[in-house]
Amino acid sequence: MYAWVVEGPKPIDEEPLRYVQRAVPTPHDDELLVRILACGVCRTDLHVSEGDLPVHHEHVVPGHEIVGLVVGTGSAATGFAAGDRVGIAWLRRTCGVCRFCLRGAENLCPGSLYTGWDADGGYAEYATVPAAFAYKLPQGYSDAELAPLLCAGIIGYRALKRASLPEGGRLGIYGFGASAHLTLQVALAQGAHVHVLTREPAAQRLALDLGAASAAGAYDSPPEPLDGAILFAPVGDLVPVALRALDRGGILSVAGIYLSDVPPLNYGRELFYERELRSVSANTRQDGQEFLDFVSKHHVSVTTNRYPLSEAQHALQDLKAGRFAGAAVLIPDDN
């Protein structure tokens, strides 16, 4: 099979990925073998490729927003059969016995493993996944539309939960890429009033088209105080900006796995009046199932930009440069 591997982390314009031929992987006893139909291109893949995240697996295949068909099963894998359409997401394994797993916070498991970082992911023609961590997928979406839901959608959903927005609350979204454009629609469906703050004019237009109350520059002030905010852009300089935009008791949820350094915060201007700053660490399988159930009942519009698998490195370059709005998705070259 063909696959992209991180030959050595470096800036994406210096082409850290290499397109190679590999043997089709063999699933472990509890795993499924999946023929990939689509794989979303996530900013985390960029962080893995460029070395913002430490190397966990040499020459790893990136990608963790995978839609595919089951073509093989290990001897102990249950719940799926050949021909089933399944989703493979970021969270790949947890220990199941630590205090975090036992209290329902498996995203904090010290032994957690991740697709496209600890194990080979979806920038390939085939992948494996533990059956217990694979998702059954909702109807009414194409393969390309489903792919971004499996990380951009799920992480955005958890970030929205972490923001603890009151009913009918005013939400600010900072940065407007794949995850944010889905989270906006979830928040609107839940009755929120949403303001988007992002640098890209095309992203601002998309936000307004999807129903945002306003769209302005990332460092601008929203037209009203916010009850909650989500920071999707991996820019630490925006943390104090977003905190200052919060009303009393507001919560800023930081959605990314990577963030540039946060400048010193002024307690009086940015944290007083019980404003809170919260991080988001991956997701639980319950988060994923809740989100997929939600989008099966409330159809979301998924803006996709399709690239053939052979152009994965180009897709990551375009992502970093902000050359598209919405999500990039890799499709097998023969499709």
C-alpha positions as CSV (number, residue, x, y, z in Angstrom):
1,M,0.0,0.0,0.0
2,Y,1.0,3.7,-0.4
3,A,1.4,5.8,2.8
4,W,3.0,9.0,3.9
5,V,5.5,8.8,6.8
6,V,7.2,11.6,8.8
7,E,10.8,11.0,7.7
8,G,12.0,13.7,10.1
9,P,10.1,16.6,11.8
10,K,10.8,20.0,10.2
11,P,8.8,22.9,8.8
12,I,6.1,21.7,6.3
13,D,7.6,23.8,3.5
14,E,10.7,21.7,3.8
15,E,8.7,18.6,3.2
16,P,9.1,16.4,6.3
17,L,6.8,13.7,4.8
18,R,7.8,11.0,2.4
19,Y,5.5,9.0,0.2
20,V,6.4,5.3,0.5
21,Q,5.2,1.8,-0.2
22,R,4.5,-0.4,2.8
23,A,3.0,-3.7,3.5
24,V,-0.7,-3.7,4.5
25,P,-0.8,-3.8,8.3
26,T,-1.9,-6.9,10.2
27,P,-4.5,-6.2,12.9
28,H,-3.8,-7.4,16.5
29,D,-6.3,-9.8,18.0
30,D,-8.6,-6.9,19.3
31,E,-8.2,-4.8,16.2
32,L,-10.0,-4.2,12.8
33,L,-8.2,-3.8,9.5
34,V,-9.8,-0.9,7.6
35,R,-9.5,0.2,3.9
36,I,-9.5,3.9,4.0
37,L,-12.1,5.9,2.1
38,A,-11.3,9.4,3.5
39,C,-9.0,11.0,6.0
40,G,-9.3,14.5,7.3
41,V,-6.2,16.8,7.6
42,C,-6.0,18.1,11.1
43,R,-3.7,20.8,12.5
44,T,-2.4,18.2,14.9
45,D,-1.0,16.3,11.9
46,L,0.9,19.5,11.2
47,H,2.3,19.6,14.7
48,V,3.4,16.0,14.4
49,S,5.1,16.6,11.1
50,E,6.8,19.8,12.1
51,G,8.0,18.6,15.6
52,D,5.8,20.8,17.8
53,L,4.8,17.5,19.4
54,P,7.6,15.2,20.4
55,V,8.2,12.0,18.3
56,H,6.4,9.1,19.8
57,H,6.8,6.7,16.9
58,E,9.6,6.9,14.3
59,H,8.4,7.3,10.7
60,V,4.8,7.4,11.9
61,V,1.9,7.7,9.4
62,P,-0.1,10.8,10.4
63,G,-3.9,11.1,10.3
64,H,-6.6,10.4,12.8
65,E,-9.9,11.5,11.1
66,I,-10.4,8.2,9.2
67,V,-13.4,6.8,7.5
68,G,-13.1,3.4,6.0
69,L,-14.6,-0.1,5.4
70,V,-13.7,-3.1,7.6
71,V,-11.9,-5.6,5.5
72,G,-10.5,-7.8,8.3
73,T,-10.8,-8.5,12.0
74,G,-8.5,-9.9,14.7
75,S,-9.6,-13.1,16.5
76,A,-10.9,-11.2,19.5
77,A,-12.4,-8.1,17.8
78,T,-16.1,-7.7,18.3
79,G,-18.9,-5.4,17.3
80,F,-18.0,-5.0,13.6
81,A,-18.1,-7.1,10.5
82,A,-16.5,-7.0,7.1
83,G,-18.1,-4.3,5.0
84,D,-19.1,-2.0,7.9
85,R,-18.3,1.7,7.5
86,V,-16.3,2.8,10.6
87,G,-14.6,5.9,12.0
88,I,-11.1,6.0,13.5
89,A,-10.4,9.0,15.7
90,W,-7.5,10.5,17.7
91,L,-7.9,8.5,21.0
92,R,-6.6,4.9,20.2
93,R,-6.2,3.1,23.5
94,T,-6.4,3.7,27.2
95,C,-5.4,1.4,30.1
96,G,-9.0,1.1,31.4
97,V,-7.8,0.6,35.0
98,C,-6.2,3.8,36.2
99,R,-8.1,6.3,38.4
100,F,-8.8,8.5,35.5
101,C,-10.3,5.7,33.3
102,L,-12.3,4.4,36.3
103,R,-13.9,7.8,36.9
104,G,-14.9,8.4,33.2
105,A,-11.9,10.7,32.4
106,E,-10.1,8.3,30.0
107,N,-8.8,11.3,28.0
108,L,-6.5,11.9,31.0
109,C,-5.2,8.3,31.2
110,P,-1.4,8.4,31.6
111,G,-1.2,5.3,29.3
112,S,-3.3,6.7,26.5
113,L,-2.2,6.2,22.9
114,Y,-3.1,8.2,19.9
115,T,-3.7,7.4,16.2
116,G,-1.2,9.1,13.9
117,W,1.2,9.9,16.8
118,D,1.8,6.7,18.8
119,A,0.6,4.4,16.0
120,D,0.2,4.7,12.2
121,G,-2.8,6.6,11.0
122,G,-4.8,7.5,8.0
123,Y,-2.4,9.1,5.4
124,A,-2.4,5.7,3.8
125,E,-4.6,3.2,2.0
126,Y,-5.1,0.9,5.1
127,A,-5.1,1.3,8.8
128,T,-5.9,-0.7,12.0
129,V,-7.9,0.3,15.0
130,P,-8.8,-1.4,18.3
131,A,-12.5,-2.4,17.8
132,A,-13.4,-0.9,21.2
133,F,-12.2,2.5,19.9
134,A,-13.8,2.5,16.5
135,Y,-17.0,4.4,15.9
136,K,-20.2,3.5,14.0
137,L,-21.0,6.4,11.8
138,P,-24.2,8.3,11.2
139,Q,-26.1,8.2,7.9
140,G,-26.7,11.2,5.7
141,Y,-23.1,12.2,5.3
142,S,-20.5,11.3,2.6
143,D,-17.2,9.8,3.5
144,A,-15.4,13.1,3.0
145,E,-18.0,14.9,5.2
146,L,-17.7,12.4,8.0
147,A,-13.9,12.5,8.2
148,P,-13.5,15.9,9.9
149,L,-16.3,15.0,12.4
150,L,-13.9,12.4,13.9
151,C,-11.5,15.0,15.4
152,A,-12.4,18.5,14.4
153,G,-16.0,17.8,15.4
154,I,-15.4,15.8,18.5
155,I,-12.7,18.1,20.0
156,G,-14.8,21.1,19.2
157,Y,-17.8,19.5,21.0
158,R,-15.7,18.8,24.1
159,A,-14.3,22.3,24.0
160,L,-17.8,23.7,23.9
161,K,-18.7,21.5,26.9
162,R,-15.6,22.8,28.7
163,A,-16.7,26.4,28.1
164,S,-19.9,25.7,30.2
165,L,-22.0,28.2,28.2
166,P,-25.3,29.1,29.9
167,E,-28.5,28.5,28.0
168,G,-28.8,31.2,25.3
169,G,-25.3,32.4,26.1
170,R,-22.9,34.5,24.1
171,L,-20.0,32.5,22.7
172,G,-16.8,33.8,21.2
173,I,-14.9,31.6,18.8
174,Y,-11.2,32.6,18.1
175,G,-9.8,31.0,15.0
176,F,-12.1,29.5,12.4
177,G,-10.9,26.4,10.7
178,A,-12.2,22.8,10.5
179,S,-13.1,22.4,14.1
180,A,-14.5,25.9,14.7
181,H,-16.9,25.8,11.7
182,L,-18.5,22.6,13.1
183,T,-18.6,23.9,16.7
184,L,-20.3,27.0,15.6
185,Q,-23.2,25.0,14.2
186,V,-23.5,22.9,17.3
187,A,-23.6,26.0,19.5
188,L,-26.2,27.6,17.3
189,A,-28.3,24.4,17.4
190,Q,-28.1,24.6,21.2
191,G,-29.4,28.2,21.2
192,A,-26.1,30.2,21.6
193,H,-25.4,33.6,20.2
194,V,-22.0,33.3,18.5
195,H,-19.3,35.8,17.5
196,V,-16.3,34.7,15.4
197,L,-12.9,36.3,15.6
198,T,-10.4,35.2,13.0
199,R,-7.8,36.8,10.7
200,E,-8.9,35.2,7.4
201,P,-11.6,37.1,5.3
202,A,-12.7,33.8,3.7
203,A,-13.2,32.3,7.2
204,Q,-15.1,35.3,8.3
205,R,-17.5,35.0,5.3
206,L,-18.0,31.3,6.0
207,A,-18.8,32.1,9.6
208,L,-21.5,34.6,8.7
209,D,-22.9,32.2,6.0
210,L,-23.2,29.6,8.7
211,G,-25.1,31.9,11.1
212,A,-22.6,33.7,13.2
213,A,-23.9,37.0,14.7
214,S,-20.7,38.7,13.8
215,A,-17.2,38.0,12.4
216,A,-14.2,40.2,12.9
217,G,-10.4,40.1,13.2
218,A,-8.8,37.8,15.8
219,Y,-7.6,40.7,18.0
220,D,-10.8,42.7,17.7
221,S,-13.3,43.1,20.5
222,P,-16.6,41.3,20.0
223,P,-19.7,43.6,20.0
224,E,-20.8,42.4,23.4
225,P,-19.3,40.7,26.5
226,L,-19.0,37.0,26.2
227,D,-20.3,34.3,28.6
228,G,-17.8,31.8,27.2
229,A,-15.1,31.5,24.5
230,I,-13.2,28.8,22.7
231,L,-9.7,29.4,21.4
232,F,-9.0,27.2,18.3
233,A,-6.0,29.2,16.9
234,P,-2.8,27.8,18.4
235,V,-1.7,31.4,19.3
236,G,-0.9,32.1,22.9
237,D,-1.1,35.8,22.4
238,L,-4.8,35.5,22.0
239,V,-5.4,34.1,25.5
240,P,-5.4,37.5,27.3
241,V,-7.4,39.0,24.4
242,A,-10.1,36.4,24.8
243,L,-10.1,36.6,28.6
244,R,-10.6,40.4,28.4
245,A,-13.6,39.8,26.2
246,L,-15.3,37.6,28.8
247,D,-18.1,38.9,31.0
248,R,-18.0,38.2,34.7
249,G,-17.9,34.4,35.4
250,G,-17.0,33.6,31.8
251,I,-14.9,30.7,30.8
252,L,-12.2,30.5,28.0
253,S,-11.7,26.9,26.7
254,V,-8.4,26.3,24.8
255,A,-9.1,23.6,22.3
256,G,-5.7,22.8,20.7
257,I,-3.1,20.2,21.7
258,Y,-0.4,22.8,21.0
259,L,-0.3,26.5,21.9
260,S,2.5,29.0,21.5
261,D,3.6,30.7,24.7
262,V,1.0,32.7,26.6
263,P,2.2,36.2,27.7
264,P,1.9,37.2,31.3
265,L,-1.7,37.7,32.4
266,N,-2.9,40.7,34.4
267,Y,-5.0,39.4,37.2
268,G,-7.3,42.4,37.4
269,R,-7.9,42.8,33.6
270,E,-8.0,39.2,32.6
271,L,-8.9,36.8,35.5
272,F,-10.7,38.8,38.2
273,Y,-14.5,38.5,38.6
274,E,-14.2,34.7,38.4
275,R,-13.2,34.4,34.8
276,E,-11.6,31.0,34.1
277,L,-9.1,29.5,31.7
278,R,-9.5,25.8,30.9
279,S,-7.6,23.5,28.6
280,V,-9.0,20.6,26.6
281,S,-7.1,17.3,26.5
282,A,-8.2,14.9,23.7
283,N,-11.7,13.4,24.3
284,T,-13.4,10.4,25.8
285,R,-15.3,7.9,23.7
286,Q,-18.4,9.2,25.4
287,D,-17.7,12.6,23.9
288,G,-17.3,11.1,20.5
289,Q,-20.5,9.1,20.7
290,E,-22.5,12.1,22.1
291,F,-21.3,14.3,19.2
292,L,-22.0,11.7,16.5
293,D,-25.5,11.2,18.0
294,F,-26.0,14.9,17.9
295,V,-25.0,15.3,14.3
296,S,-27.2,12.4,13.3
297,K,-30.2,14.4,14.6
298,H,-29.0,17.9,13.7
299,H,-27.4,17.8,10.3
300,V,-24.3,20.0,10.1
301,S,-22.8,21.5,6.9
302,V,-19.2,20.2,6.5
303,T,-17.1,22.5,4.3
304,T,-14.5,20.2,2.7
305,N,-11.5,20.8,0.4
306,R,-10.6,17.5,-1.2
307,Y,-7.0,16.4,-2.0
308,P,-5.8,13.1,-3.5
309,L,-3.8,11.0,-1.0
310,S,-0.7,11.6,-3.1
311,E,-1.1,15.4,-2.3
312,A,-1.2,15.1,1.5
313,Q,2.0,17.2,2.0
314,H,0.5,19.9,-0.2
315,A,-2.7,19.8,1.8
316,L,-0.7,20.4,5.0
317,Q,1.2,23.2,3.4
318,D,-2.2,24.8,2.4
319,L,-3.5,24.3,5.9
320,K,-0.6,26.1,7.5
321,A,-0.8,29.0,4.9
322,G,-4.6,29.3,5.5
323,R,-5.4,28.8,1.8
324,F,-8.8,27.3,2.4
325,A,-11.8,27.6,4.7
326,G,-13.3,24.6,6.4
327,A,-11.5,21.2,6.4
328,A,-9.1,19.4,4.0
329,V,-9.8,15.8,3.3
330,L,-7.6,13.2,1.6
331,I,-9.3,10.8,-0.8
332,P,-7.7,7.7,-2.4
333,D,-6.2,8.5,-5.7
334,D,-8.3,6.1,-7.6
335,N,-11.6,7.8,-6.4
